[in-house]
Amino acid sequence: MRFRTRLFLVTIIITACVRKGETKKQVETAIAHKIDLVAVLDTIWQTEQVPIRKRDSAFREYGDKSDSYKKYQSIYKKNHIINEQKITEILKDGWPRIEEIGEQGNITICNVLQHSSPEIRLKYLPLMRQATKNKQLSPWLLARTEDRIATDRGELQIYGGQIKYYPETNTFDVWPIVDPENVDKRRAEIGLEPMAEYLKNRRFPLEWNLENQIRRTAIFENEKTKNQ
């Protein structure tokens, strides 16, 4: 039902945007291409996200040593290799227009890039920035990628979107943030909810403690200064 609804909406959008002078065949070809792209992205979303949700559910219930967790992690990894190849093909001629794929299409592409290697994220960062500048990509999706790249580099993140697992305490927590006192202001500027709300609604809920985050950022900066 979801896919059929998307196809219907894509058809309406394309038809409404047809320029004068285009032939019926040209219009039909354009519609077919857009519908195919939406269908591909829908498949990517399902094959990427379903095993992740099942893997995380198994982790919560049985832990990461369980057969159930390992099973869905293996499925996810195999699917991701294929999905990354598909996204690479989609992006070879530039970032698709929002009119072609919608917000969900953008989310799908960005999620696959988020799950890829640091090198892949860096490769497509300029394209994402240009797409955001051209109003084809929501700023919050770019912000999430930039936060991920910052953590890849061992730097402070800006918007607080990245959570890391800390083996020493066997817990998840927010990766240290630049100027944590003003992180909610920065998030609001790009359409994101406050940190407390964001952490509460995650698959693995966390509690936002500003004083604790200020302290963690200070420790992070001190350690980095020592190691320079």
C-alpha positions in Angstrom: 0.0 0.0 0.0 2.8 2.4 0.9 4.6 1.8 -2.4 1.4 2.2 -4.4 0.7 5.5 -2.7 4.2 6.7 -3.5 3.8 5.8 -7.2 0.5 7.6 -7.4 2.0 10.8 -5.8 5.1 10.6 -8.1 2.8 10.3 -11.1 0.9 13.4 -10.1 4.0 15.4 -9.4 5.7 14.6 -12.6 2.6 15.2 -14.7 2.1 18.6 -12.9 5.7 19.6 -13.7 5.6 18.8 -17.4 6.9 21.6 -19.6 5.0 22.8 -22.6 6.2 21.2 -25.8 7.0 17.8 -24.3 5.5 14.8 -26.0 3.3 12.2 -24.4 6.1 9.7 -24.8 8.7 11.9 -23.1 6.3 12.4 -20.2 5.6 8.7 -19.9 9.3 7.9 -20.0 10.0 10.5 -17.3 7.3 9.1 -15.1 8.5 5.5 -15.6 12.0 6.5 -14.6 10.8 8.3 -11.4 8.6 5.4 -10.5 11.4 3.0 -10.9 13.7 5.1 -8.7 11.1 5.3 -6.0 10.7 1.5 -6.2 14.4 0.9 -5.9 14.7 3.2 -2.9 11.7 1.6 -1.2 13.4 -1.8 -1.6 16.7 -0.4 -0.2 14.9 1.0 2.8 13.2 -2.3 3.6 16.3 -4.5 3.2 18.5 -2.1 5.2 16.1 -1.3 8.0 14.2 -4.5 8.7 17.3 -6.6 9.7 18.6 -3.6 11.7 15.4 -3.4 13.8 15.4 -7.2 14.3 19.1 -7.2 15.2 18.5 -4.4 17.8 15.5 -6.2 19.2 17.6 -9.4 19.6 20.4 -7.3 21.2 18.0 -5.9 23.8 16.5 -9.3 24.6 19.5 -11.7 24.2 22.7 -9.7 23.8 25.2 -9.4 21.0 26.5 -13.0 21.6 23.2 -14.6 20.8 22.5 -16.6 17.6 19.5 -14.3 16.9 21.6 -11.2 17.0 24.4 -12.7 14.8 21.8 -13.9 12.3 20.3 -10.5 11.7 23.6 -8.7 11.8 24.8 -11.1 9.0 21.7 -10.4 6.9 22.1 -6.7 7.4 25.8 -6.7 6.3 25.0 -8.7 3.2 22.1 -6.4 2.3 24.1 -3.3 2.9 26.8 -4.2 0.4 24.1 -4.5 -2.3 22.4 -1.3 -1.1 25.6 0.7 -1.1 26.2 -0.4 -4.7 22.7 0.7 -5.7 23.1 4.1 -3.9 26.4 4.6 -5.7 24.7 4.1 -9.0 21.9 6.5 -8.1 24.3 9.2 -7.2 26.7 8.9 -10.1 24.9 11.7 -12.0 24.4 13.9 -8.9 21.9 14.1 -6.1 18.3 13.2 -7.2 15.8 16.0 -7.1 13.4 16.1 -4.1 10.5 16.1 -6.6 11.7 12.7 -7.9 12.3 10.8 -4.6 10.7 12.8 -1.8 12.0 13.2 1.8 11.8 9.5 2.4 14.1 8.9 -0.6 16.6 11.3 0.8 16.4 9.6 4.2 17.0 6.2 2.6 20.1 7.4 0.7 21.5 9.2 3.8 20.9 6.1 6.0 22.9 3.9 3.7 25.7 6.4 3.6 25.6 6.6 7.4 26.1 2.9 7.5 29.0 2.9 5.0 32.7 3.5 5.6 34.2 6.8 6.6 35.7 7.1 3.2 32.3 6.7 1.5 30.8 9.4 3.8 33.6 11.8 2.9 33.3 11.1 -0.8 29.6 12.1 -0.9 29.8 15.0 1.7 30.4 17.7 -1.0 27.4 16.3 -3.0 25.3 16.4 0.2 26.3 20.0 0.9 25.5 21.1 -2.6 22.1 19.3 -2.4 21.4 21.1 0.8 22.4 24.4 -0.6 20.1 23.8 -3.6 17.1 22.9 -1.2 17.1 19.3 -2.4 18.2 17.9 0.9 17.1 18.7 4.5 19.8 20.4 6.6 19.3 17.8 9.4 20.3 15.0 7.2 23.5 16.8 6.3 24.1 17.6 10.0 23.8 14.0 10.9 26.5 13.1 8.4 28.8 15.9 9.5 28.4 14.7 13.1 29.3 11.2 12.0 32.4 12.3 10.1 33.5 14.3 13.2 33.3 11.2 15.4 35.2 9.2 12.7 38.0 11.8 13.0 37.9 11.8 16.8 36.6 15.4 17.0 33.7 17.0 18.9 30.4 16.7 17.1 28.2 19.8 16.5 24.6 18.7 16.7 24.7 15.7 19.1 23.3 13.1 16.8 25.9 10.5 17.3 25.8 8.0 20.1 28.7 5.7 20.9 29.1 2.5 22.8 31.7 2.7 25.7 33.1 -0.7 26.5 34.7 0.4 29.7 31.2 1.2 31.2 29.2 -1.2 29.0 26.9 1.7 28.2 25.8 4.0 25.3 26.2 7.7 25.6 26.3 10.9 23.4 29.7 11.5 21.8 31.1 14.8 23.3 29.7 17.9 21.7 31.1 21.4 20.8 29.6 24.0 23.2 26.9 21.6 24.7 25.2 24.6 26.4 24.0 25.8 23.0 23.4 22.5 21.2 19.6 22.8 21.4 19.8 26.2 19.8 21.9 24.8 16.9 19.5 21.9 16.5 16.5 24.2 16.4 18.1 26.2 13.6 18.0 23.2 11.3 14.7 21.8 12.4 15.7 19.3 15.0 14.1 18.6 18.4 15.9 19.3 21.7 18.5 16.8 22.8 16.3 15.5 25.7 13.5 14.7 23.4 15.8 13.2 20.8 17.4 10.9 23.3 14.1 9.9 24.9 12.6 8.7 21.5 15.6 6.6 20.3 15.4 2.9 19.9 17.7 2.8 22.9 16.4 5.7 25.1 19.0 7.8 27.0 18.6 10.6 29.5 20.0 14.1 28.6 22.1 15.6 31.4 23.6 18.9 30.3 26.0 19.2 33.3 27.3 15.7 32.6 27.8 16.5 28.9 29.7 19.8 29.7 32.0 17.8 32.0 32.5 15.1 29.3 33.3 17.6 26.7 35.9 19.3 28.9 37.6 15.9 29.6 37.5 15.1 25.9 39.2 18.4 25.0 41.8 18.0 27.8 42.7 14.5 26.6 43.0 15.6 23.0 45.3 18.5 24.0 47.5 16.1 26.0 47.9 13.8 23.0 48.8 16.5 20.5 
